[in-house]
Amino acid sequence: MIKYKAILKEPGKKPEFVYFSNSLKFLDGKLDGPPSTIKITTRAEKKISLFYSSDSVIKGKEYNFTLQIVPDNKKYWLDFCGPVIIFGRDAEDNLLDCPLTMEETGEIFTEPYEC
């Protein structure tokens, strides 16, 4: 089984580097629910995939962070509850080791509605 370097961000904790399998069963257990993903390209052109539980709000999971999206025409924000796992991805959307440094996570993990 292949393990990838990922970033785990749990509510109320600092992000940390971990090595995780990308198996659906593993992600379901770690996220405490069925995994969903959002594919993002950072300002530094790094491609990442954020995995989170699609049931986290229904299950009453604790607030984790707000993701600020800045497309060309309008800013908007997404709030995440429960744990989030970030992997890297290539141009074909295959998972890779996470390319972010801890300093770059500041671009991802923002306080609610910072401008």
N, CA, C and O atoms as a MOPAC input file, in Angstrom:
PM7 MOZYME 1SCF
protein

 N      0.83800 1    -1.17800 1     0.00000 1
 C      0.00000 1     0.00000 1     0.00000 1
 C      0.88600 1     1.24500 1     0.00000 1
 O      1.82900 1     1.34100 1     0.78500 1
 N      0.58200 1     2.18500 1    -0.87200 1
 C      1.36600 1     3.41100 1    -0.99000 1
 C      0.90900 1     4.40600 1     0.07800 1
 O     -0.28400 1     4.57500 1     0.32800 1
 N      1.88900 1     5.05500 1     0.69400 1
 C      1.57900 1     6.12200 1     1.64100 1
 C      2.15100 1     7.42100 1     1.08200 1
 O      3.24200 1     7.45100 1     0.51400 1
 N      1.38200 1     8.49200 1     1.26200 1
 C      1.76200 1     9.80400 1     0.75500 1
 C      1.95200 1    10.77200 1     1.91200 1
 O      1.26500 1    10.69000 1     2.93000 1
 N      2.89800 1    11.69100 1     1.74000 1
 C      3.08800 1    12.76300 1     2.71300 1
 C      1.89900 1    13.70800 1     2.57300 1
 O      1.61900 1    14.20700 1     1.48300 1
 N      1.21100 1    13.94800 1     3.66700 1
 C      0.01900 1    14.78600 1     3.65200 1
 C      0.07400 1    15.73900 1     4.83600 1
 O      0.90700 1    15.60300 1     5.73200 1
 N     -0.82900 1    16.69900 1     4.81700 1
 C     -1.00300 1    17.59500 1     5.95900 1
 C     -2.34300 1    17.25900 1     6.58900 1
 O     -3.36900 1    17.21700 1     5.91000 1
 N     -2.32400 1    17.02000 1     7.89400 1
 C     -3.54600 1    16.78900 1     8.65400 1
 C     -3.82200 1    18.05200 1     9.45500 1
 O     -2.96500 1    18.52700 1    10.20000 1
 N     -5.03400 1    18.59600 1     9.29400 1
 C     -5.46200 1    19.75800 1    10.08000 1
 C     -6.71300 1    19.35600 1    10.83100 1
 O     -7.76300 1    19.11900 1    10.23400 1
 N     -6.59100 1    19.28200 1    12.15300 1
 C     -7.72000 1    18.94800 1    13.01100 1
 C     -8.18800 1    20.21000 1    13.72300 1
 O     -7.38600 1    21.11100 1    13.96900 1
 N     -9.46900 1    20.28800 1    14.05500 1
 C     -9.99000 1    21.47600 1    14.73600 1
 C     -9.21900 1    21.79700 1    16.01200 1
 O     -8.94000 1    20.91400 1    16.82300 1
 N     -8.88100 1    23.06900 1    16.17700 1
 C     -8.19800 1    23.52800 1    17.38300 1
 C     -6.73300 1    23.16000 1    17.47400 1
 O     -6.09100 1    23.44700 1    18.48400 1
 N     -6.17500 1    22.51800 1    16.42200 1
 C     -4.77000 1    22.11300 1    16.43500 1
 C     -4.03400 1    22.72300 1    15.24400 1
 O     -4.63500 1    23.10700 1    14.24000 1
 N     -2.72500 1    22.79600 1    15.39100 1
 C     -1.89500 1    23.26100 1    14.27600 1
 C     -1.80000 1    22.14200 1    13.24200 1
 O     -1.88400 1    20.96400 1    13.59100 1
 N     -1.62600 1    22.50500 1    11.97100 1
 C     -1.45200 1    21.46100 1    10.95100 1
 C     -0.14800 1    20.69700 1    11.18500 1
 O      0.81800 1    21.24400 1    11.71700 1
 N     -0.13700 1    19.42200 1    10.77900 1
 C      1.06700 1    18.60400 1    10.93400 1
 C      1.24800 1    17.70800 1     9.71800 1
 O      0.27900 1    17.31200 1     9.07000 1
 N      2.50300 1    17.39700 1     9.42100 1
 C      2.80100 1    16.45400 1     8.34100 1
 C      2.61300 1    15.03500 1     8.85400 1
 O      3.04200 1    14.69800 1     9.95700 1
 N      1.96800 1    14.21200 1     8.04400 1
 C      1.73500 1    12.80600 1     8.36300 1
 C      1.86400 1    12.00800 1     7.06900 1
 O      1.85600 1    12.58400 1     5.98000 1
 N      1.98200 1    10.69700 1     7.18200 1
 C      1.98800 1     9.82100 1     6.00900 1
 C      0.72800 1     8.98500 1     6.04700 1
 O      0.48300 1     8.25100 1     7.00500 1
 N     -0.08000 1     9.10300 1     4.98500 1
 C     -1.38000 1     8.43800 1     4.92900 1
 C     -1.54000 1     7.65400 1     3.64300 1
 O     -0.98000 1     8.00100 1     2.60300 1
 N     -2.31500 1     6.59100 1     3.74000 1
 C     -2.78300 1     5.84900 1     2.57500 1
 C     -3.93000 1     6.64700 1     1.97000 1
 O     -4.61300 1     7.39100 1     2.67500 1
 N     -4.13900 1     6.49600 1     0.68300 1
 C     -5.25800 1     7.18100 1     0.05800 1
 C     -6.45600 1     6.24900 1    -0.12100 1
 O     -7.36300 1     6.55200 1    -0.89700 1
 N     -6.46700 1     5.12000 1     0.58900 1
 C     -7.57800 1     4.18600 1     0.42400 1
 C     -8.86100 1     4.80200 1     0.97900 1
 O     -8.83700 1     5.53000 1     1.97100 1
 N     -9.96200 1     4.50300 1     0.33200 1
 C    -11.25600 1     5.03700 1     0.72900 1
 C    -11.61100 1     4.61800 1     2.15400 1
 O    -12.14100 1     5.41900 1     2.92400 1
 N    -11.32300 1     3.37700 1     2.50200 1
 C    -11.62800 1     2.87800 1     3.84600 1
 C    -10.82900 1     3.65300 1     4.90200 1
 O    -11.37000 1     4.02300 1     5.94400 1
 N     -9.55500 1     3.89400 1     4.63200 1
 C     -8.72100 1     4.63500 1     5.57500 1
 C     -9.23100 1     6.06600 1     5.73200 1
 O     -9.39800 1     6.54600 1     6.85300 1
 N     -9.47800 1     6.75100 1     4.60800 1
 C     -9.93600 1     8.13700 1     4.66800 1
 C    -11.27800 1     8.24400 1     5.38900 1
 O    -11.49000 1     9.16900 1     6.17500 1
 N    -12.17200 1     7.31300 1     5.12800 1
 C    -13.47400 1     7.29300 1     5.79000 1
 C    -13.30200 1     7.20500 1     7.30600 1
 O    -13.98800 1     7.90500 1     8.05100 1
 N    -12.39200 1     6.35000 1     7.76100 1
 C    -12.13700 1     6.20400 1     9.18900 1
 C    -11.46700 1     7.42400 1     9.79700 1
 O    -11.84500 1     7.86200 1    10.88300 1
 N    -10.49000 1     7.97000 1     9.11900 1
 C     -9.74000 1     9.11900 1     9.65300 1
 C    -10.59500 1    10.37900 1     9.68600 1
 O    -10.45900 1    11.20000 1    10.59300 1
 N    -11.47300 1    10.53500 1     8.70100 1
 C    -12.31700 1    11.73000 1     8.63000 1
 C    -13.64600 1    11.53700 1     9.35100 1
 O    -14.42400 1    12.48200 1     9.48200 1
 N    -13.90700 1    10.32300 1     9.81700 1
 C    -15.14200 1     9.97700 1    10.52300 1
 C    -16.37500 1    10.22700 1     9.65700 1
 O    -17.37500 1    10.78400 1    10.11100 1
 N    -16.27800 1     9.80200 1     8.41200 1
 C    -17.40300 1     9.92900 1     7.50000 1
 C    -16.94800 1     9.81200 1     6.06600 1
 O    -15.74700 1     9.78100 1     5.79800 1
 N    -17.89100 1     9.74700 1     5.13400 1
 C    -17.52600 1     9.60000 1     3.72900 1
 C    -16.69700 1    10.78600 1     3.24200 1
 O    -17.09400 1    11.93600 1     3.43000 1
 N    -15.53600 1    10.51400 1     2.61100 1
 C    -14.68300 1    11.61900 1     2.16800 1
 C    -15.22000 1    12.31200 1     0.92000 1
 O    -15.72200 1    11.68000 1    -0.01000 1
 N    -15.09500 1    13.61900 1     0.93800 1
 C    -15.32300 1    14.45600 1    -0.23200 1
 C    -14.02300 1    15.18900 1    -0.48600 1
 O    -13.16500 1    15.25700 1     0.39400 1
 N    -13.86700 1    15.73900 1    -1.68100 1
 C    -12.62200 1    16.44200 1    -1.98700 1
 C    -12.87800 1    17.72700 1    -2.74300 1
 O    -13.85300 1    17.85900 1    -3.48300 1
 N    -11.97900 1    18.66700 1    -2.53800 1
 C    -11.94700 1    19.91000 1    -3.30000 1
 C    -10.55100 1    20.01500 1    -3.88300 1
 O     -9.56100 1    19.86800 1    -3.16600 1
 N    -10.47000 1    20.26800 1    -5.17700 1
 C     -9.18400 1    20.42000 1    -5.85300 1
 C     -8.87400 1    21.90600 1    -5.97500 1
 O     -9.70400 1    22.69900 1    -6.42000 1
 N     -7.65600 1    22.26300 1    -5.56600 1
 C     -7.24800 1    23.66600 1    -5.51200 1
 C     -5.88100 1    23.83100 1    -6.15900 1
 O     -5.03800 1    22.93800 1    -6.08600 1
 N     -5.67200 1    24.96900 1    -6.78700 1
 C     -4.34300 1    25.38500 1    -7.21500 1
 C     -4.02700 1    26.65000 1    -6.42600 1
 O     -4.78400 1    27.61900 1    -6.48300 1
 N     -2.91700 1    26.64900 1    -5.69100 1
 C     -2.55600 1    27.79400 1    -4.84800 1
 C     -2.01100 1    28.92800 1    -5.70200 1
 O     -1.78100 1    28.77100 1    -6.90100 1
 N     -1.81100 1    30.05400 1    -5.06900 1
 C     -1.22900 1    31.20800 1    -5.78300 1
 C      0.15800 1    30.89100 1    -6.32300 1
 O      0.58700 1    31.46500 1    -7.32300 1
 N      0.85400 1    29.97800 1    -5.65800 1
 C      2.19500 1    29.55800 1    -6.09800 1
 C      2.11800 1    28.43900 1    -7.14100 1
 O      3.12900 1    27.81300 1    -7.46000 1
 N      0.89900 1    28.18600 1    -7.67800 1
 C      0.66500 1    27.17900 1    -8.72100 1
 C      0.90000 1    25.74100 1    -8.24300 1
 O      1.22200 1    24.86700 1    -9.04700 1
 N      0.74200 1    25.49800 1    -6.95500 1
 C      0.85200 1    24.13900 1    -6.42200 1
 C     -0.53900 1    23.51800 1    -6.41000 1
 O     -1.49500 1    24.13400 1    -5.93800 1
 N     -0.65100 1    22.30200 1    -6.92600 1
 C     -1.93000 1    21.61300 1    -7.01200 1
 C     -2.10500 1    20.71600 1    -5.78600 1
 O     -1.24500 1    19.89600 1    -5.46600 1
 N     -3.24800 1    20.89400 1    -5.10700 1
 C     -3.53600 1    20.10100 1    -3.92000 1
 C     -4.98500 1    19.62300 1    -3.95000 1
 O     -5.82500 1    20.16900 1    -4.66700 1
 N     -5.25600 1    18.59100 1    -3.15600 1
 C     -6.61200 1    18.08900 1    -2.94800 1
 C     -6.88800 1    18.07900 1    -1.45500 1
 O     -6.13400 1    17.48100 1    -0.68800 1
 N     -7.96500 1    18.73800 1    -1.03400 1
 C     -8.39400 1    18.74500 1     0.36800 1
 C     -9.47100 1    17.68600 1     0.53200 1
 O    -10.49300 1    17.72400 1    -0.15400 1
 N     -9.24900 1    16.74400 1     1.43600 1
 C    -10.24500 1    15.71300 1     1.74400 1
 C    -10.88100 1    16.05000 1     3.09100 1
 O    -10.18200 1    16.37700 1     4.05100 1
 N    -12.19800 1    15.96700 1     3.15400 1
 C    -12.94900 1    16.25600 1     4.36000 1
 C    -14.17600 1    15.35200 1     4.37600 1
 O    -14.51200 1    14.75300 1     3.35400 1
 N    -14.83900 1    15.24500 1     5.50600 1
 C    -16.04000 1    14.42200 1     5.60100 1
 C    -17.24600 1    15.22600 1     5.14800 1
 O    -17.48400 1    16.33500 1     5.62600 1
 N    -17.99700 1    14.66200 1     4.23000 1
 C    -19.19800 1    15.34300 1     3.76400 1
 C    -20.28400 1    15.35400 1     4.83300 1
 O    -21.27200 1    16.07500 1     4.69200 1
 N    -20.12400 1    14.57700 1     5.89100 1
 C    -21.10100 1    14.52000 1     6.98800 1
 C    -20.70000 1    15.34500 1     8.20500 1
 O    -21.38800 1    15.29300 1     9.22500 1
 N    -19.60700 1    16.10500 1     8.13100 1
 C    -19.07400 1    16.75500 1     9.32900 1
 C    -20.04700 1    17.74700 1     9.95900 1
 O    -20.12200 1    17.82300 1    11.18500 1
 N    -20.78400 1    18.49700 1     9.17300 1
 C    -21.73100 1    19.46100 1     9.73200 1
 C    -22.92200 1    18.73100 1    10.34200 1
 O    -23.37500 1    19.07900 1    11.43200 1
 N    -23.42700 1    17.72100 1     9.64100 1
 C    -24.56300 1    16.94400 1    10.13700 1
 C    -24.21800 1    16.27000 1    11.46600 1
 O    -25.05700 1    16.17700 1    12.36300 1
 N    -22.96100 1    15.79800 1    11.58100 1
 C    -22.52800 1    15.12400 1    12.80900 1
 C    -22.12100 1    16.10400 1    13.90600 1
 O    -21.74300 1    15.68200 1    14.99900 1
 N    -22.19300 1    17.40300 1    13.62900 1
 C    -21.87000 1    18.40700 1    14.64200 1
 C    -20.39600 1    18.51400 1    14.95800 1
 O    -20.02900 1    18.81300 1    16.09400 1
 N    -19.53700 1    18.27600 1    13.97200 1
 C    -18.08600 1    18.36700 1    14.18900 1
 C    -17.68300 1    19.82200 1    14.43900 1
 O    -18.32300 1    20.75500 1    13.95400 1
 N    -16.61900 1    19.98700 1    15.19600 1
 C    -16.11700 1    21.30600 1    15.56500 1
 C    -15.57600 1    22.05100 1    14.34000 1
 O    -14.99800 1    21.45000 1    13.43500 1
 N    -15.77900 1    23.38800 1    14.33300 1
 C    -15.22800 1    24.25200 1    13.28100 1
 C    -13.72200 1    24.06600 1    13.20600 1
 O    -13.05700 1    23.97800 1    14.23800 1
 N    -13.17700 1    24.00500 1    11.99700 1
 C    -11.74700 1    23.82300 1    11.80200 1
 C    -11.09600 1    25.08500 1    11.22800 1
 O    -10.24500 1    25.68500 1    11.88400 1
 N    -11.47700 1    25.49500 1    10.02500 1
 C    -10.89400 1    26.68100 1     9.40100 1
 C    -11.77900 1    27.14000 1     8.25000 1
 O    -12.72300 1    26.45600 1     7.85300 1
 N    -11.44900 1    28.31600 1     7.72600 1
 C    -12.15000 1    28.88000 1     6.58100 1
 C    -11.17300 1    28.97600 1     5.42200 1
 O    -10.05700 1    29.47200 1     5.57900 1
 N    -11.59300 1    28.50600 1     4.27200 1
 C    -10.78500 1    28.57200 1     3.05000 1
 C    -11.27200 1    29.74800 1     2.22800 1
 O    -12.45000 1    29.82300 1     1.87600 1
 N    -10.36200 1    30.67100 1     1.92000 1
 C    -10.71800 1    31.81900 1     1.09800 1
 C    -10.41100 1    31.49700 1    -0.35800 1
 O     -9.28100 1    31.14700 1    -0.69800 1
 N    -11.41200 1    31.61400 1    -1.20600 1
 C    -11.26700 1    31.36700 1    -2.63900 1
 C    -11.24900 1    32.72700 1    -3.32100 1
 O    -12.11800 1    33.56300 1    -3.07200 1
 N    -10.26200 1    32.94800 1    -4.17800 1
 C    -10.15200 1    34.24300 1    -4.83300 1
 C    -10.10600 1    34.05100 1    -6.35400 1
 O     -9.03200 1    34.08500 1    -6.95600 1
 N    -11.26800 1    33.85300 1    -6.96400 1
 C    -11.26500 1    33.81000 1    -8.42400 1
 C    -11.09500 1    35.21900 1    -8.98200 1
 O    -11.02500 1    36.18700 1    -8.22500 1
 N    -11.02900 1    35.33000 1   -10.27800 1
 C    -10.77300 1    36.62200 1   -10.91400 1
 C    -11.85500 1    37.66600 1   -10.63800 1
 O    -11.55800 1    38.86000 1   -10.60100 1
 N    -13.08400 1    37.24300 1   -10.44700 1
 C    -14.15100 1    38.23400 1   -10.34600 1
 C    -14.74900 1    38.42000 1    -8.95100 1
 O    -15.38900 1    39.44500 1    -8.71400 1
 N    -14.57200 1    37.47700 1    -8.01200 1
 C    -15.22500 1    37.61200 1    -6.71400 1
 C    -14.56200 1    36.70700 1    -5.67100 1
 O    -14.16900 1    35.58300 1    -5.98300 1
 N    -14.44100 1    37.19900 1    -4.43100 1
 C    -13.94600 1    36.38500 1    -3.32800 1
 C    -15.10500 1    35.64700 1    -2.69500 1
 O    -16.22300 1    36.16000 1    -2.64200 1
 N    -14.84200 1    34.44400 1    -2.21500 1
 C    -15.82000 1    33.76300 1    -1.38000 1
 C    -15.09200 1    32.81400 1    -0.44700 1
 O    -13.90700 1    32.53800 1    -0.63000 1
 N    -15.81600 1    32.30800 1     0.57200 1
 C    -15.21300 1    31.52500 1     1.62700 1
 C    -15.96300 1    30.22300 1     1.82300 1
 O    -17.17600 1    30.15000 1     1.62500 1
 N    -15.22000 1    29.19300 1     2.21700 1
 C    -15.79900 1    27.90000 1     2.57300 1
 C    -15.35300 1    27.55800 1     3.98800 1
 O    -14.16000 1    27.58500 1     4.29100 1
 N    -16.30200 1    27.23800 1     4.84600 1
 C    -15.98600 1    26.82800 1     6.22000 1
 C    -15.88800 1    25.31300 1     6.28200 1
 O    -16.71500 1    24.61100 1     5.69900 1
 N    -14.87800 1    24.80400 1     6.98700 1
 C    -14.69000 1    23.36900 1     7.17100 1
 C    -14.84700 1    23.02100 1     8.64200 1
 O    -14.35800 1    23.73200 1     9.52000 1
 N    -15.53000 1    21.92600 1     8.89400 1
 C    -15.67200 1    21.37900 1    10.24400 1
 C    -15.05000 1    19.98400 1    10.23200 1
 O    -15.04700 1    19.30600 1     9.20400 1
 N    -14.52700 1    19.56600 1    11.37200 1
 C    -13.89600 1    18.25100 1    11.44700 1
 C    -12.51900 1    18.25200 1    10.79800 1
 O    -12.07100 1    19.28400 1    10.29700 1
 N    -11.84600 1    17.10800 1    10.80200 1
 C    -10.49300 1    17.02300 1    10.25300 1
 C    -10.46500 1    17.17700 1     8.73600 1
 O    -11.42600 1    16.84600 1     8.04200 1
 N     -9.33500 1    17.69100 1     8.23900 1
 C     -9.08200 1    17.84000 1     6.80600 1
 C     -7.69900 1    17.27400 1     6.51300 1
 O     -6.75100 1    17.51100 1     7.26200 1
 N     -7.59100 1    16.52600 1     5.42100 1
 C     -6.30800 1    15.96700 1     4.98200 1
 C     -5.98700 1    16.54400 1     3.61300 1
 O     -6.83800 1    16.55200 1     2.72400 1
 N     -4.74900 1    17.03100 1     3.44000 1
 C     -4.34400 1    17.63200 1     2.17100 1
 C     -3.24000 1    16.80100 1     1.53100 1
 O     -2.18700 1    16.57500 1     2.12600 1
 N     -3.50200 1    16.35400 1     0.31100 1
 C     -2.51800 1    15.66700 1    -0.51800 1
 C     -2.14500 1    16.58100 1    -1.68100 1
 O     -2.86000 1    17.53700 1    -1.98100 1
 N     -1.03100 1    16.28400 1    -2.32900 1
 C     -0.70300 1    16.93800 1    -3.58600 1
 C     -1.39000 1    16.19200 1    -4.71700 1
 O     -1.92100 1    15.10000 1    -4.51200 1
 N     -1.38300 1    16.77600 1    -5.90800 1
 C     -1.93100 1    16.10200 1    -7.08000 1
 C     -1.18500 1    16.56000 1    -8.31800 1
 O     -0.61900 1    17.65200 1    -8.35600 1
 N     -1.19600 1    15.70200 1    -9.33100 1
 C     -0.53600 1    16.06300 1   -10.58700 1
 C     -1.57200 1    16.58300 1   -11.58100 1
 O     -2.74500 1    16.73100 1   -11.24000 1
 N     -1.13800 1    16.85700 1   -12.80500 1
 C     -2.02700 1    17.41900 1   -13.83000 1
 C     -3.18800 1    16.48700 1   -14.16500 1
 O     -4.24400 1    16.95400 1   -14.59200 1
 N     -3.01300 1    15.18000 1   -13.98000 1
 C     -4.07800 1    14.19900 1   -14.24300 1
 C     -4.88500 1    13.88600 1   -12.98700 1
 O     -5.68100 1    12.94700 1   -12.98500 1
 N     -4.69400 1    14.65100 1   -11.92900 1
 C     -5.39700 1    14.49900 1   -10.65400 1
 C     -5.04900 1    13.22300 1    -9.89700 1
 O     -5.84700 1    12.76400 1    -9.08100 1
 N     -3.88100 1    12.64100 1   -10.14400 1
 C     -3.39200 1    11.53100 1    -9.33400 1
 C     -2.79100 1    12.10400 1    -8.05500 1
 O     -2.15300 1    13.15700 1    -8.08500 1
 N     -2.99300 1    11.41500 1    -6.93300 1
 C     -2.45700 1    11.90800 1    -5.66800 1
 C     -0.94600 1    11.80300 1    -5.62600 1
 O     -0.34600 1    10.87200 1    -6.16300 1
 N     -0.34300 1    12.79700 1    -4.96600 1
 C      1.10100 1    12.88100 1    -4.75700 1
 C      1.35400 1    13.31400 1    -3.32000 1
 O      0.41600 1    13.60000 1    -2.57500 1
 N      2.62300 1    13.36000 1    -2.93600 1
 C      2.98300 1    13.95600 1    -1.65400 1
 C      2.55400 1    15.42400 1    -1.66700 1
 O      2.59100 1    16.07900 1    -2.70800 1
 N      2.15200 1    15.93000 1    -0.50900 1
 C      1.71600 1    17.32400 1    -0.40600 1
 C      2.90300 1    18.25100 1    -0.66800 1
 O      3.93600 1    18.11600 1    -0.01200 1
 N      2.77900 1    19.19300 1    -1.61500 1
 C      3.89800 1    20.06800 1    -1.95200 1
 C      4.02400 1    21.29900 1    -1.05900 1
 O      4.99300 1    22.04700 1    -1.18900 1
 N      3.07200 1    21.52700 1    -0.15800 1
 C      3.08600 1    22.73600 1     0.66100 1
 C      4.09600 1    22.65600 1     1.79300 1
 O      4.36500 1    21.58100 1     2.33000 1
 N      4.65000 1    23.80200 1     2.14700 1
 C      5.44700 1    23.92100 1     3.36900 1
 C      4.49900 1    24.38000 1     4.47200 1
 O      3.38800 1    24.82600 1     4.18200 1
 N      4.91200 1    24.27800 1     5.70700 1
 C      4.06900 1    24.75100 1     6.79800 1
 C      3.79600 1    26.25600 1     6.67200 1
 O      2.71400 1    26.71900 1     7.03600 1
 N      4.75800 1    27.01400 1     6.16500 1
 C      4.55200 1    28.44800 1     5.97600 1
 C      3.45000 1    28.70300 1     4.94800 1
 O      2.67500 1    29.64900 1     5.08900 1
 N      3.38100 1    27.86900 1     3.92500 1
 C      2.37000 1    28.05000 1     2.88100 1
 C      0.96800 1    27.66700 1     3.34700 1
 O     -0.01800 1    28.04900 1     2.71600 1
 N      0.86900 1    26.92500 1     4.42900 1
 C     -0.46300 1    26.57100 1     4.91800 1
 C     -1.22300 1    27.79700 1     5.40700 1
 O     -2.45100 1    27.77300 1     5.47800 1
 N     -0.51000 1    28.86800 1     5.74600 1
 C     -1.16900 1    30.11200 1     6.14800 1
 C     -2.07400 1    30.65100 1     5.05300 1
 O     -3.05900 1    31.33200 1     5.33900 1
 N     -1.75000 1    30.35300 1     3.81200 1
 C     -2.59200 1    30.75500 1     2.68500 1
 C     -3.87200 1    29.92900 1     2.64200 1
 O     -4.89000 1    30.38600 1     2.12300 1
 N     -3.82500 1    28.72100 1     3.18200 1
 C     -4.97300 1    27.81300 1     3.14300 1
 C     -5.82200 1    27.95200 1     4.40500 1
 O     -7.04100 1    28.10000 1     4.31300 1
 N     -5.19800 1    27.90800 1     5.57500 1
 C     -5.92400 1    27.91100 1     6.84900 1
 C     -6.07000 1    29.33100 1     7.36900 1
 O     -5.19800 1    29.81900 1     8.08800 1
 N     -7.15100 1    29.99600 1     7.01700 1
 C     -7.34100 1    31.38300 1     7.42800 1
 C     -8.38500 1    31.47800 1     8.52700 1
 O     -9.16600 1    30.55400 1     8.75200 1
 N     -8.37700 1    32.60000 1     9.19500 1
 C     -9.43100 1    32.91600 1    10.15100 1
 C    -10.66800 1    33.30200 1     9.35000 1
 O    -10.54800 1    33.71800 1     8.19800 1
 N    -11.82400 1    33.17500 1     9.92400 1
 C    -13.04300 1    33.46400 1     9.16300 1
 C    -13.05000 1    34.86800 1     8.57000 1
 O    -12.91600 1    35.87100 1     9.27000 1
 N    -13.20900 1    34.89300 1     7.27100 1
 C    -13.47800 1    36.10800 1     6.51400 1
 C    -12.42600 1    37.18600 1     6.63700 1
 O    -12.74300 1    38.37400 1     6.68800 1
 N    -11.13600 1    36.75700 1     6.68500 1
 C    -10.05000 1    37.73400 1     6.60900 1
 C    -10.06200 1    38.32100 1     5.20500 1
 O    -10.38200 1    37.63000 1     4.23800 1
 N     -9.71500 1    39.58800 1     5.09900 1
 C     -9.65400 1    40.22700 1     3.77700 1
 C     -8.25000 1    40.62500 1     3.45200 1
 O     -7.99700 1    41.17800 1     2.38200 1

